[in-house]
């Protein structure tokens, strides 16, 4: 199961829970949403735009790569860990 499938499943399970039923279900719902967000932050991809590369995560947050990240990506194909 990929990270994307796991986050989708965690969000679907969390949507079926309620904050109003019991404190245990509320904590479980909060934990599932937090798990999905953290896994989405770990899934990054590189989008080449013009001459500058952009790092995009699964939540569509993005930033330009630094000089060191560009060198590491070109030489070793190492992706950054976070956006």
mmCIF file of the N, C-alpha and C atoms, coordinates in Angstrom:
data_MODEL
# 
_entry.id   MODEL 
# 
loop_
_atom_site.group_PDB 
_atom_site.id 
_atom_site.type_symbol 
_atom_site.label_atom_id 
_atom_site.label_alt_id 
_atom_site.label_comp_id 
_atom_site.label_asym_id 
_atom_site.label_entity_id 
_atom_site.label_seq_id 
_atom_site.pdbx_PDB_ins_code 
_atom_site.Cartn_x 
_atom_site.Cartn_y 
_atom_site.Cartn_z 
_atom_site.occupancy 
_atom_site.B_iso_or_equiv 
_atom_site.pdbx_formal_charge 
_atom_site.auth_seq_id 
_atom_site.auth_comp_id 
_atom_site.auth_asym_id 
_atom_site.auth_atom_id 
_atom_site.pdbx_PDB_model_num 
ATOM 1   N N  . UNK A 1 1  ? 0.853   -1.166 0.000   1.00 0.00 ? 1  UNK A N  1 
ATOM 2   C CA . UNK A 1 1  ? 0.000   0.000  0.000   1.00 0.00 ? 1  UNK A CA 1 
ATOM 3   C C  . UNK A 1 1  ? 0.906   1.238  0.000   1.00 0.00 ? 1  UNK A C  1 
ATOM 4   N N  . UNK A 1 2  ? 0.661   2.151  -0.904  1.00 0.00 ? 2  UNK A N  1 
ATOM 5   C CA . UNK A 1 2  ? 1.485   3.354  -1.002  1.00 0.00 ? 2  UNK A CA 1 
ATOM 6   C C  . UNK A 1 2  ? 1.065   4.378  0.058   1.00 0.00 ? 2  UNK A C  1 
ATOM 7   N N  . UNK A 1 3  ? 1.901   5.392  0.220   1.00 0.00 ? 3  UNK A N  1 
ATOM 8   C CA . UNK A 1 3  ? 1.582   6.455  1.189   1.00 0.00 ? 3  UNK A CA 1 
ATOM 9   C C  . UNK A 1 3  ? 0.289   7.169  0.816   1.00 0.00 ? 3  UNK A C  1 
ATOM 10  N N  . UNK A 1 4  ? 0.076   7.373  -0.469  1.00 0.00 ? 4  UNK A N  1 
ATOM 11  C CA . UNK A 1 4  ? -1.133  8.058  -0.919  1.00 0.00 ? 4  UNK A CA 1 
ATOM 12  C C  . UNK A 1 4  ? -2.384  7.253  -0.584  1.00 0.00 ? 4  UNK A C  1 
ATOM 13  N N  . UNK A 1 5  ? -2.332  5.943  -0.806  1.00 0.00 ? 5  UNK A N  1 
ATOM 14  C CA . UNK A 1 5  ? -3.470  5.080  -0.466  1.00 0.00 ? 5  UNK A CA 1 
ATOM 15  C C  . UNK A 1 5  ? -3.712  5.047  1.040   1.00 0.00 ? 5  UNK A C  1 
ATOM 16  N N  . UNK A 1 6  ? -2.621  5.011  1.798   1.00 0.00 ? 6  UNK A N  1 
ATOM 17  C CA . UNK A 1 6  ? -2.744  4.972  3.252   1.00 0.00 ? 6  UNK A CA 1 
ATOM 18  C C  . UNK A 1 6  ? -3.348  6.260  3.799   1.00 0.00 ? 6  UNK A C  1 
ATOM 19  N N  . UNK A 1 7  ? -2.943  7.404  3.272   1.00 0.00 ? 7  UNK A N  1 
ATOM 20  C CA . UNK A 1 7  ? -3.513  8.663  3.750   1.00 0.00 ? 7  UNK A CA 1 
ATOM 21  C C  . UNK A 1 7  ? -4.976  8.792  3.364   1.00 0.00 ? 7  UNK A C  1 
ATOM 22  N N  . UNK A 1 8  ? -5.313  8.333  2.175   1.00 0.00 ? 8  UNK A N  1 
ATOM 23  C CA . UNK A 1 8  ? -6.715  8.369  1.757   1.00 0.00 ? 8  UNK A CA 1 
ATOM 24  C C  . UNK A 1 8  ? -7.573  7.485  2.659   1.00 0.00 ? 8  UNK A C  1 
ATOM 25  N N  . UNK A 1 9  ? -7.071  6.311  2.970   1.00 0.00 ? 9  UNK A N  1 
ATOM 26  C CA . UNK A 1 9  ? -7.814  5.394  3.843   1.00 0.00 ? 9  UNK A CA 1 
ATOM 27  C C  . UNK A 1 9  ? -7.944  5.957  5.265   1.00 0.00 ? 9  UNK A C  1 
ATOM 28  N N  . UNK A 1 10 ? -6.865  6.566  5.773   1.00 0.00 ? 10 UNK A N  1 
ATOM 29  C CA . UNK A 1 10 ? -6.917  7.153  7.118   1.00 0.00 ? 10 UNK A CA 1 
ATOM 30  C C  . UNK A 1 10 ? -7.916  8.300  7.176   1.00 0.00 ? 10 UNK A C  1 
ATOM 31  N N  . UNK A 1 11 ? -7.963  9.132  6.146   1.00 0.00 ? 11 UNK A N  1 
ATOM 32  C CA . UNK A 1 11 ? -8.935  10.238 6.119   1.00 0.00 ? 11 UNK A CA 1 
ATOM 33  C C  . UNK A 1 11 ? -10.370 9.717  6.005   1.00 0.00 ? 11 UNK A C  1 
ATOM 34  N N  . UNK A 1 12 ? -10.571 8.665  5.214   1.00 0.00 ? 12 UNK A N  1 
ATOM 35  C CA . UNK A 1 12 ? -11.911 8.083  5.101   1.00 0.00 ? 12 UNK A CA 1 
ATOM 36  C C  . UNK A 1 12 ? -12.378 7.500  6.435   1.00 0.00 ? 12 UNK A C  1 
ATOM 37  N N  . UNK A 1 13 ? -11.480 6.800  7.130   1.00 0.00 ? 13 UNK A N  1 
ATOM 38  C CA . UNK A 1 13 ? -11.842 6.252  8.440   1.00 0.00 ? 13 UNK A CA 1 
ATOM 39  C C  . UNK A 1 13 ? -12.122 7.363  9.443   1.00 0.00 ? 13 UNK A C  1 
ATOM 40  N N  . UNK A 1 14 ? -11.333 8.428  9.405   1.00 0.00 ? 14 UNK A N  1 
ATOM 41  C CA . UNK A 1 14 ? -11.522 9.528  10.352  1.00 0.00 ? 14 UNK A CA 1 
ATOM 42  C C  . UNK A 1 14 ? -12.833 10.259 10.096  1.00 0.00 ? 14 UNK A C  1 
ATOM 43  N N  . UNK A 1 15 ? -13.265 10.345 8.850   1.00 0.00 ? 15 UNK A N  1 
ATOM 44  C CA . UNK A 1 15 ? -14.534 11.017 8.543   1.00 0.00 ? 15 UNK A CA 1 
ATOM 45  C C  . UNK A 1 15 ? -15.734 10.274 9.121   1.00 0.00 ? 15 UNK A C  1 
ATOM 46  N N  . UNK A 1 16 ? -15.595 8.966  9.314   1.00 0.00 ? 16 UNK A N  1 
ATOM 47  C CA . UNK A 1 16 ? -16.695 8.182  9.869   1.00 0.00 ? 16 UNK A CA 1 
ATOM 48  C C  . UNK A 1 16 ? -16.792 8.288  11.391  1.00 0.00 ? 16 UNK A C  1 
ATOM 49  N N  . UNK A 1 17 ? -15.766 8.826  12.027  1.00 0.00 ? 17 UNK A N  1 
ATOM 50  C CA . UNK A 1 17 ? -15.779 8.988  13.482  1.00 0.00 ? 17 UNK A CA 1 
ATOM 51  C C  . UNK A 1 17 ? -16.306 10.365 13.849  1.00 0.00 ? 17 UNK A C  1 
ATOM 52  N N  . UNK A 1 18 ? -16.725 10.494 15.102  1.00 0.00 ? 18 UNK A N  1 
ATOM 53  C CA . UNK A 1 18 ? -17.286 11.760 15.568  1.00 0.00 ? 18 UNK A CA 1 
ATOM 54  C C  . UNK A 1 18 ? -16.500 12.273 16.764  1.00 0.00 ? 18 UNK A C  1 
ATOM 55  N N  . UNK A 1 19 ? -16.392 13.596 16.862  1.00 0.00 ? 19 UNK A N  1 
ATOM 56  C CA . UNK A 1 19 ? -15.756 14.198 18.027  1.00 0.00 ? 19 UNK A CA 1 
ATOM 57  C C  . UNK A 1 19 ? -16.689 14.188 19.239  1.00 0.00 ? 19 UNK A C  1 
ATOM 58  N N  . UNK A 1 20 ? -17.990 14.026 19.019  1.00 0.00 ? 20 UNK A N  1 
ATOM 59  C CA . UNK A 1 20 ? -18.970 14.173 20.091  1.00 0.00 ? 20 UNK A CA 1 
ATOM 60  C C  . UNK A 1 20 ? -19.306 12.866 20.816  1.00 0.00 ? 20 UNK A C  1 
ATOM 61  N N  . UNK A 1 21 ? -18.966 11.714 20.265  1.00 0.00 ? 21 UNK A N  1 
ATOM 62  C CA . UNK A 1 21 ? -19.367 10.446 20.875  1.00 0.00 ? 21 UNK A CA 1 
ATOM 63  C C  . UNK A 1 21 ? -18.634 10.156 22.178  1.00 0.00 ? 21 UNK A C  1 
ATOM 64  N N  . UNK A 1 22 ? -17.330 10.049 22.114  1.00 0.00 ? 22 UNK A N  1 
ATOM 65  C CA . UNK A 1 22 ? -16.548 9.773  23.320  1.00 0.00 ? 22 UNK A CA 1 
ATOM 66  C C  . UNK A 1 22 ? -15.155 10.374 23.147  1.00 0.00 ? 22 UNK A C  1 
ATOM 67  N N  . UNK A 1 23 ? -14.458 10.584 24.252  1.00 0.00 ? 23 UNK A N  1 
ATOM 68  C CA . UNK A 1 23 ? -13.099 11.134 24.138  1.00 0.00 ? 23 UNK A CA 1 
ATOM 69  C C  . UNK A 1 23 ? -12.145 10.207 23.385  1.00 0.00 ? 23 UNK A C  1 
ATOM 70  N N  . UNK A 1 24 ? -12.364 8.897  23.495  1.00 0.00 ? 24 UNK A N  1 
ATOM 71  C CA . UNK A 1 24 ? -11.504 7.951  22.790  1.00 0.00 ? 24 UNK A CA 1 
ATOM 72  C C  . UNK A 1 24 ? -11.681 8.069  21.278  1.00 0.00 ? 24 UNK A C  1 
ATOM 73  N N  . UNK A 1 25 ? -12.929 8.176  20.811  1.00 0.00 ? 25 UNK A N  1 
ATOM 74  C CA . UNK A 1 25 ? -13.164 8.331  19.371  1.00 0.00 ? 25 UNK A CA 1 
ATOM 75  C C  . UNK A 1 25 ? -12.650 9.672  18.865  1.00 0.00 ? 25 UNK A C  1 
ATOM 76  N N  . UNK A 1 26 ? -12.761 10.709 19.680  1.00 0.00 ? 26 UNK A N  1 
ATOM 77  C CA . UNK A 1 26 ? -12.245 12.022 19.287  1.00 0.00 ? 26 UNK A CA 1 
ATOM 78  C C  . UNK A 1 26 ? -10.718 11.975 19.142  1.00 0.00 ? 26 UNK A C  1 
ATOM 79  N N  . UNK A 1 27 ? -10.064 11.304 20.076  1.00 0.00 ? 27 UNK A N  1 
ATOM 80  C CA . UNK A 1 27 ? -8.604  11.190 19.995  1.00 0.00 ? 27 UNK A CA 1 
ATOM 81  C C  . UNK A 1 27 ? -8.178  10.351 18.796  1.00 0.00 ? 27 UNK A C  1 
ATOM 82  N N  . UNK A 1 28 ? -8.941  9.297  18.513  1.00 0.00 ? 28 UNK A N  1 
ATOM 83  C CA . UNK A 1 28 ? -8.641  8.458  17.359  1.00 0.00 ? 28 UNK A CA 1 
ATOM 84  C C  . UNK A 1 28 ? -8.803  9.236  16.066  1.00 0.00 ? 28 UNK A C  1 
ATOM 85  N N  . UNK A 1 29 ? -9.861  10.027 15.961  1.00 0.00 ? 29 UNK A N  1 
ATOM 86  C CA . UNK A 1 29 ? -10.091 10.835 14.765  1.00 0.00 ? 29 UNK A CA 1 
ATOM 87  C C  . UNK A 1 29 ? -8.960  11.849 14.579  1.00 0.00 ? 29 UNK A C  1 
ATOM 88  N N  . UNK A 1 30 ? -8.578  12.506 15.643  1.00 0.00 ? 30 UNK A N  1 
ATOM 89  C CA . UNK A 1 30 ? -7.500  13.486 15.576  1.00 0.00 ? 30 UNK A CA 1 
ATOM 90  C C  . UNK A 1 30 ? -6.184  12.826 15.164  1.00 0.00 ? 30 UNK A C  1 
ATOM 91  N N  . UNK A 1 31 ? -5.905  11.652 15.727  1.00 0.00 ? 31 UNK A N  1 
ATOM 92  C CA . UNK A 1 31 ? -4.676  10.933 15.409  1.00 0.00 ? 31 UNK A CA 1 
ATOM 93  C C  . UNK A 1 31 ? -4.644  10.488 13.953  1.00 0.00 ? 31 UNK A C  1 
ATOM 94  N N  . UNK A 1 32 ? -5.764  10.017 13.426  1.00 0.00 ? 32 UNK A N  1 
ATOM 95  C CA . UNK A 1 32 ? -5.811  9.602  12.020  1.00 0.00 ? 32 UNK A CA 1 
ATOM 96  C C  . UNK A 1 32 ? -5.584  10.774 11.072  1.00 0.00 ? 32 UNK A C  1 
ATOM 97  N N  . UNK A 1 33 ? -6.172  11.927 11.375  1.00 0.00 ? 33 UNK A N  1 
ATOM 98  C CA . UNK A 1 33 ? -5.946  13.100 10.541  1.00 0.00 ? 33 UNK A CA 1 
ATOM 99  C C  . UNK A 1 33 ? -4.483  13.557 10.620  1.00 0.00 ? 33 UNK A C  1 
ATOM 100 N N  . UNK A 1 34 ? -3.901  13.498 11.811  1.00 0.00 ? 34 UNK A N  1 
ATOM 101 C CA . UNK A 1 34 ? -2.501  13.885 11.970  1.00 0.00 ? 34 UNK A CA 1 
ATOM 102 C C  . UNK A 1 34 ? -1.584  12.932 11.213  1.00 0.00 ? 34 UNK A C  1 
ATOM 103 N N  . UNK A 1 35 ? -1.873  11.641 11.262  1.00 0.00 ? 35 UNK A N  1 
ATOM 104 C CA . UNK A 1 35 ? -1.110  10.640 10.522  1.00 0.00 ? 35 UNK A CA 1 
ATOM 105 C C  . UNK A 1 35 ? -1.164  10.919 9.029   1.00 0.00 ? 35 UNK A C  1 
ATOM 106 N N  . UNK A 1 36 ? -2.345  11.210 8.515   1.00 0.00 ? 36 UNK A N  1 
ATOM 107 C CA . UNK A 1 36 ? -2.496  11.483 7.090   1.00 0.00 ? 36 UNK A CA 1 
ATOM 108 C C  . UNK A 1 36 ? -1.717  12.726 6.679   1.00 0.00 ? 36 UNK A C  1 
ATOM 109 N N  . UNK A 1 37 ? -1.761  13.768 7.501   1.00 0.00 ? 37 UNK A N  1 
ATOM 110 C CA . UNK A 1 37 ? -1.031  14.989 7.166   1.00 0.00 ? 37 UNK A CA 1 
ATOM 111 C C  . UNK A 1 37 ? 0.475   14.771 7.163   1.00 0.00 ? 37 UNK A C  1 
ATOM 112 N N  . UNK A 1 38 ? 0.982   14.037 8.130   1.00 0.00 ? 38 UNK A N  1 
ATOM 113 C CA . UNK A 1 38 ? 2.425   13.809 8.193   1.00 0.00 ? 38 UNK A CA 1 
ATOM 114 C C  . UNK A 1 38 ? 2.913   12.923 7.064   1.00 0.00 ? 38 UNK A C  1 
ATOM 115 N N  . UNK A 1 39 ? 2.122   11.936 6.671   1.00 0.00 ? 39 UNK A N  1 
ATOM 116 C CA . UNK A 1 39 ? 2.520   11.112 5.534   1.00 0.00 ? 39 UNK A CA 1 
ATOM 117 C C  . UNK A 1 39 ? 2.483   11.910 4.231   1.00 0.00 ? 39 UNK A C  1 
ATOM 118 N N  . UNK A 1 40 ? 1.518   12.808 4.102   1.00 0.00 ? 40 UNK A N  1 
ATOM 119 C CA . UNK A 1 40 ? 1.464   13.649 2.912   1.00 0.00 ? 40 UNK A CA 1 
ATOM 120 C C  . UNK A 1 40 ? 2.667   14.574 2.829   1.00 0.00 ? 40 UNK A C  1 
ATOM 121 N N  . UNK A 1 41 ? 3.168   15.027 3.954   1.00 0.00 ? 41 UNK A N  1 
ATOM 122 C CA . UNK A 1 41 ? 4.340   15.885 3.948   1.00 0.00 ? 41 UNK A CA 1 
ATOM 123 C C  . UNK A 1 41 ? 5.594   15.131 3.533   1.00 0.00 ? 41 UNK A C  1 
ATOM 124 N N  . UNK A 1 42 ? 5.623   13.823 3.767   1.00 0.00 ? 42 UNK A N  1 
ATOM 125 C CA . UNK A 1 42 ? 6.793   13.024 3.402   1.00 0.00 ? 42 UNK A CA 1 
ATOM 126 C C  . UNK A 1 42 ? 6.825   12.666 1.927   1.00 0.00 ? 42 UNK A C  1 
ATOM 127 N N  . UNK A 1 43 ? 5.694   12.710 1.259   1.00 0.00 ? 43 UNK A N  1 
ATOM 128 C CA . UNK A 1 43 ? 5.624   12.358 -0.151  1.00 0.00 ? 43 UNK A CA 1 
ATOM 129 C C  . UNK A 1 43 ? 5.898   13.598 -0.998  1.00 0.00 ? 43 UNK A C  1 
ATOM 130 N N  . UNK A 1 44 ? 7.115   13.734 -1.481  1.00 0.00 ? 44 UNK A N  1 
ATOM 131 C CA . UNK A 1 44 ? 7.477   14.902 -2.280  1.00 0.00 ? 44 UNK A CA 1 
ATOM 132 C C  . UNK A 1 44 ? 7.797   14.476 -3.699  1.00 0.00 ? 44 UNK A C  1 
ATOM 133 N N  . UNK A 1 45 ? 7.648   15.416 -4.613  1.00 0.00 ? 45 UNK A N  1 
ATOM 134 C CA . UNK A 1 45 ? 8.027   15.193 -6.011  1.00 0.00 ? 45 UNK A CA 1 
ATOM 135 C C  . UNK A 1 45 ? 8.663   16.467 -6.536  1.00 0.00 ? 45 UNK A C  1 
ATOM 136 N N  . UNK A 1 46 ? 9.393   16.347 -7.622  1.00 0.00 ? 46 UNK A N  1 
ATOM 137 C CA . UNK A 1 46 ? 10.099  17.470 -8.218  1.00 0.00 ? 46 UNK A CA 1 
ATOM 138 C C  . UNK A 1 46 ? 9.406   17.840 -9.524  1.00 0.00 ? 46 UNK A C  1 
ATOM 139 N N  . UNK A 1 47 ? 9.041   19.104 -9.668  1.00 0.00 ? 47 UNK A N  1 
ATOM 140 C CA . UNK A 1 47 ? 8.471   19.619 -10.914 1.00 0.00 ? 47 UNK A CA 1 
ATOM 141 C C  . UNK A 1 47 ? 9.446   20.604 -11.532 1.00 0.00 ? 47 UNK A C  1 
ATOM 142 N N  . UNK A 1 48 ? 9.977   20.286 -12.710 1.00 0.00 ? 48 UNK A N  1 
ATOM 143 C CA . UNK A 1 48 ? 10.875  21.244 -13.352 1.00 0.00 ? 48 UNK A CA 1 
ATOM 144 C C  . UNK A 1 48 ? 10.063  22.384 -13.976 1.00 0.00 ? 48 UNK A C  1 
ATOM 145 N N  . UNK A 1 49 ? 10.337  23.604 -13.574 1.00 0.00 ? 49 UNK A N  1 
ATOM 146 C CA . UNK A 1 49 ? 9.702   24.772 -14.174 1.00 0.00 ? 49 UNK A CA 1 
ATOM 147 C C  . UNK A 1 49 ? 10.806  25.685 -14.660 1.00 0.00 ? 49 UNK A C  1 
ATOM 148 N N  . UNK A 1 50 ? 10.838  25.924 -15.952 1.00 0.00 ? 50 UNK A N  1 
ATOM 149 C CA . UNK A 1 50 ? 11.899  26.707 -16.588 1.00 0.00 ? 50 UNK A CA 1 
ATOM 150 C C  . UNK A 1 50 ? 13.252  26.121 -16.199 1.00 0.00 ? 50 UNK A C  1 
ATOM 151 N N  . UNK A 1 51 ? 14.078  26.909 -15.572 1.00 0.00 ? 51 UNK A N  1 
ATOM 152 C CA . UNK A 1 51 ? 15.396  26.436 -15.159 1.00 0.00 ? 51 UNK A CA 1 
ATOM 153 C C  . UNK A 1 51 ? 15.440  26.127 -13.669 1.00 0.00 ? 51 UNK A C  1 
ATOM 154 N N  . UNK A 1 52 ? 14.360  26.445 -12.945 1.00 0.00 ? 52 UNK A N  1 
ATOM 155 C CA . UNK A 1 52 ? 14.323  26.242 -11.498 1.00 0.00 ? 52 UNK A CA 1 
ATOM 156 C C  . UNK A 1 52 ? 13.418  25.062 -11.183 1.00 0.00 ? 52 UNK A C  1 
ATOM 157 N N  . UNK A 1 53 ? 13.862  24.197 -10.306 1.00 0.00 ? 53 UNK A N  1 
ATOM 158 C CA . UNK A 1 53 ? 13.059  23.041 -9.916  1.00 0.00 ? 53 UNK A CA 1 
ATOM 159 C C  . UNK A 1 53 ? 12.219  23.402 -8.695  1.00 0.00 ? 53 UNK A C  1 
ATOM 160 N N  . UNK A 1 54 ? 11.009  22.861 -8.665  1.00 0.00 ? 54 UNK A N  1 
ATOM 161 C CA . UNK A 1 54 ? 10.082  23.130 -7.574  1.00 0.00 ? 54 UNK A CA 1 
ATOM 162 C C  . UNK A 1 54 ? 9.807   21.820 -6.843  1.00 0.00 ? 54 UNK A C  1 
ATOM 163 N N  . UNK A 1 55 ? 9.844   21.859 -5.514  1.00 0.00 ? 55 UNK A N  1 
ATOM 164 C CA . UNK A 1 55 ? 9.506   20.705 -4.686  1.00 0.00 ? 55 UNK A CA 1 
ATOM 165 C C  . UNK A 1 55 ? 8.042   20.848 -4.298  1.00 0.00 ? 55 UNK A C  1 
ATOM 166 N N  . UNK A 1 56 ? 7.237   19.814 -4.583  1.00 0.00 ? 56 UNK A N  1 
ATOM 167 C CA . UNK A 1 56 ? 5.808   19.838 -4.284  1.00 0.00 ? 56 UNK A CA 1 
ATOM 168 C C  . UNK A 1 56 ? 5.484   18.619 -3.432  1.00 0.00 ? 56 UNK A C  1 
ATOM 169 N N  . UNK A 1 57 ? 4.713   18.812 -2.342  1.00 0.00 ? 57 UNK A N  1 
ATOM 170 C CA . UNK A 1 57 ? 4.289   17.669 -1.544  1.00 0.00 ? 57 UNK A CA 1 
ATOM 171 C C  . UNK A 1 57 ? 2.862   17.289 -1.915  1.00 0.00 ? 57 UNK A C  1 
ATOM 172 N N  . UNK A 1 58 ? 2.334   16.268 -1.271  1.00 0.00 ? 58 UNK A N  1 
ATOM 173 C CA . UNK A 1 58 ? 1.001   15.763 -1.607  1.00 0.00 ? 58 UNK A CA 1 
ATOM 174 C C  . UNK A 1 58 ? -0.107  16.744 -1.236  1.00 0.00 ? 58 UNK A C  1 
ATOM 175 N N  . UNK A 1 59 ? 0.185   17.714 -0.368  1.00 0.00 ? 59 UNK A N  1 
ATOM 176 C CA . UNK A 1 59 ? -0.808  18.714 0.014   1.00 0.00 ? 59 UNK A CA 1 
ATOM 177 C C  . UNK A 1 59 ? -0.737  19.944 -0.881  1.00 0.00 ? 59 UNK A C  1 
ATOM 178 N N  . UNK A 1 60 ? 0.042   19.866 -1.958  1.00 0.00 ? 60 UNK A N  1 
ATOM 179 C CA . UNK A 1 60 ? 0.228   20.928 -2.951  1.00 0.00 ? 60 UNK A CA 1 
ATOM 180 C C  . UNK A 1 60 ? 0.955   22.144 -2.401  1.00 0.00 ? 60 UNK A C  1 
ATOM 181 N N  . UNK A 1 61 ? 1.692   21.969 -1.337  1.00 0.00 ? 61 UNK A N  1 
ATOM 182 C CA . UNK A 1 61 ? 2.573   23.037 -0.881  1.00 0.00 ? 61 UNK A CA 1 
ATOM 183 C C  . UNK A 1 61 ? 3.857   22.927 -1.685  1.00 0.00 ? 61 UNK A C  1 
ATOM 184 N N  . UNK A 1 62 ? 4.495   24.042 -2.002  1.00 0.00 ? 62 UNK A N  1 
ATOM 185 C CA . UNK A 1 62 ? 5.671   23.997 -2.840  1.00 0.00 ? 62 UNK A CA 1 
ATOM 186 C C  . UNK A 1 62 ? 6.673   25.066 -2.421  1.00 0.00 ? 62 UNK A C  1 
ATOM 187 N N  . UNK A 1 63 ? 7.908   24.857 -2.881  1.00 0.00 ? 63 UNK A N  1 
ATOM 188 C CA . UNK A 1 63 ? 8.976   25.837 -2.740  1.00 0.00 ? 63 UNK A CA 1 
ATOM 189 C C  . UNK A 1 63 ? 10.036  25.515 -3.772  1.00 0.00 ? 63 UNK A C  1 
ATOM 190 N N  . UNK A 1 64 ? 10.878  26.500 -4.066  1.00 0.00 ? 64 UNK A N  1 
ATOM 191 C CA . UNK A 1 64 ? 11.981  26.277 -4.982  1.00 0.00 ? 64 UNK A CA 1 
ATOM 192 C C  . UNK A 1 64 ? 13.092  25.525 -4.263  1.00 0.00 ? 64 UNK A C  1 
ATOM 193 N N  . UNK A 1 65 ? 13.824  24.712 -5.022  1.00 0.00 ? 65 UNK A N  1 
ATOM 194 C CA . UNK A 1 65 ? 14.944  23.970 -4.457  1.00 0.00 ? 65 UNK A CA 1 
ATOM 195 C C  . UNK A 1 65 ? 16.102  24.917 -4.177  1.00 0.00 ? 65 UNK A C  1 
ATOM 196 N N  . UNK A 1 66 ? 16.830  24.639 -3.105  1.00 0.00 ? 66 UNK A N  1 
ATOM 197 C CA . UNK A 1 66 ? 18.038  25.403 -2.824  1.00 0.00 ? 66 UNK A CA 1 
ATOM 198 C C  . UNK A 1 66 ? 19.163  24.899 -3.726  1.00 0.00 ? 66 UNK A C  1 
ATOM 199 N N  . UNK A 1 67 ? 20.268  25.631 -3.718  1.00 0.00 ? 67 UNK A N  1 
ATOM 200 C CA . UNK A 1 67 ? 21.392  25.255 -4.556  1.00 0.00 ? 67 UNK A CA 1 
ATOM 201 C C  . UNK A 1 67 ? 21.916  23.878 -4.163  1.00 0.00 ? 67 UNK A C  1 
ATOM 202 N N  . UNK A 1 68 ? 22.035  23.614 -2.873  1.00 0.00 ? 68 UNK A N  1 
ATOM 203 C CA . UNK A 1 68 ? 22.532  22.314 -2.409  1.00 0.00 ? 68 UNK A CA 1 
ATOM 204 C C  . UNK A 1 68 ? 21.588  21.175 -2.792  1.00 0.00 ? 68 UNK A C  1 
ATOM 205 N N  . UNK A 1 69 ? 20.285  21.416 -2.695  1.00 0.00 ? 69 UNK A N  1 
ATOM 206 C CA . UNK A 1 69 ? 19.312  20.379 -3.061  1.00 0.00 ? 69 UNK A CA 1 
ATOM 207 C C  . UNK A 1 69 ? 19.370  20.083 -4.551  1.00 0.00 ? 69 UNK A C  1 
ATOM 208 N N  . UNK A 1 70 ? 19.572  21.119 -5.375  1.00 0.00 ? 70 UNK A N  1 
ATOM 209 C CA . UNK A 1 70 ? 19.691  20.899 -6.825  1.00 0.00 ? 70 UNK A CA 1 
ATOM 210 C C  . UNK A 1 70 ? 20.913  20.058 -7.164  1.00 0.00 ? 70 UNK A C  1 
ATOM 211 N N  . UNK A 1 71 ? 22.040  20.335 -6.508  1.00 0.00 ? 71 UNK A N  1 
ATOM 212 C CA . UNK A 1 71 ? 23.263  19.560 -6.760  1.00 0.00 ? 71 UNK A CA 1 
ATOM 213 C C  . UNK A 1 71 ? 23.062  18.113 -6.327  1.00 0.00 ? 71 UNK A C  1 
ATOM 214 N N  . UNK A 1 72 ? 22.500  17.907 -5.139  1.00 0.00 ? 72 UNK A N  1 
ATOM 215 C CA . UNK A 1 72 ? 22.269  16.538 -4.643  1.00 0.00 ? 72 UNK A CA 1 
ATOM 216 C C  . UNK A 1 72 ? 21.294  15.794 -5.547  1.00 0.00 ? 72 UNK A C  1 
ATOM 217 N N  . UNK A 1 73 ? 20.285  16.493 -6.063  1.00 0.00 ? 73 UNK A N  1 
ATOM 218 C CA . UNK A 1 73 ? 19.303  15.837 -6.923  1.00 0.00 ? 73 UNK A CA 1 
ATOM 219 C C  . UNK A 1 73 ? 19.920  15.465 -8.273  1.00 0.00 ? 73 UNK A C  1 
ATOM 220 N N  . UNK A 1 74 ? 20.727  16.356 -8.843  1.00 0.00 ? 74 UNK A N  1 
ATOM 221 C CA . UNK A 1 74 ? 21.327  16.062 -10.147 1.00 0.00 ? 74 UNK A CA 1 
ATOM 222 C C  . UNK A 1 74 ? 22.394  14.984 -10.069 1.00 0.00 ? 74 UNK A C  1 
ATOM 223 N N  . UNK A 1 75 ? 23.205  15.003 -9.020  1.00 0.00 ? 75 UNK A N  1 
ATOM 224 C CA . UNK A 1 75 ? 24.296  14.034 -8.923  1.00 0.00 ? 75 UNK A CA 1 
ATOM 225 C C  . UNK A 1 75 ? 23.842  12.684 -8.381  1.00 0.00 ? 75 UNK A C  1 
ATOM 226 N N  . UNK A 1 76 ? 23.019  12.703 -7.340  1.00 0.00 ? 76 UNK A N  1 
ATOM 227 C CA . UNK A 1 76 ? 22.693  11.463 -6.644  1.00 0.00 ? 76 UNK A CA 1 
ATOM 228 C C  . UNK A 1 76 ? 21.220  11.071 -6.707  1.00 0.00 ? 76 UNK A C  1 
ATOM 229 N N  . UNK A 1 77 ? 20.389  11.894 -7.341  1.00 0.00 ? 77 UNK A N  1 
ATOM 230 C CA . UNK A 1 77 ? 18.937  11.654 -7.419  1.00 0.00 ? 77 UNK A CA 1 
ATOM 231 C C  . UNK A 1 77 ? 18.313  11.517 -6.032  1.00 0.00 ? 77 UNK A C  1 
ATOM 232 N N  . UNK A 1 78 ? 18.773  12.350 -5.109  1.00 0.00 ? 78 UNK A N  1 
ATOM 233 C CA . UNK A 1 78 ? 18.276  12.350 -3.730  1.00 0.00 ? 78 UNK A CA 1 
ATOM 234 C C  . UNK A 1 78 ? 17.184  13.405 -3.628  1.00 0.00 ? 78 UNK A C  1 
ATOM 235 N N  . UNK A 1 79 ? 15.993  12.982 -3.191  1.00 0.00 ? 79 UNK A N  1 
ATOM 236 C CA . UNK A 1 79 ? 14.896  13.917 -2.995  1.00 0.00 ? 79 UNK A CA 1 
ATOM 237 C C  . UNK A 1 79 ? 14.946  14.519 -1.603  1.00 0.00 ? 79 UNK A C  1 
ATOM 238 N N  . UNK A 1 80 ? 14.573  15.794 -1.452  1.00 0.00 ? 80 UNK A N  1 
ATOM 239 C CA . UNK A 1 80 ? 14.506  16.379 -0.116  1.00 0.00 ? 80 UNK A CA 1 
ATOM 240 C C  . UNK A 1 80 ? 13.426  15.684 0.711   1.00 0.00 ? 80 UNK A C  1 
ATOM 241 N N  . UNK A 1 81 ? 13.556  15.776 2.026   1.00 0.00 ? 81 UNK A N  1 
ATOM 242 C CA . UNK A 1 81 ? 12.606  15.093 2.908   1.00 0.00 ? 81 UNK A CA 1 
ATOM 243 C C  . UNK A 1 81 ? 11.349  15.888 3.160   1.00 0.00 ? 81 UNK A C  1 
ATOM 244 N N  . UNK A 1 82 ? 11.406  17.201 3.049   1.00 0.00 ? 82 UNK A N  1 
ATOM 245 C CA . UNK A 1 82 ? 10.249  18.009 3.388   1.00 0.00 ? 82 UNK A CA 1 
ATOM 246 C C  . UNK A 1 82 ? 10.176  19.230 2.490   1.00 0.00 ? 82 UNK A C  1 
ATOM 247 N N  . UNK A 1 83 ? 9.016   19.869 2.544   1.00 0.00 ? 83 UNK A N  1 
ATOM 248 C CA . UNK A 1 83 ? 8.804   21.065 1.739   1.00 0.00 ? 83 UNK A CA 1 
ATOM 249 C C  . UNK A 1 83 ? 8.982   22.285 2.586   1.00 0.00 ? 83 UNK A C  1 
# 
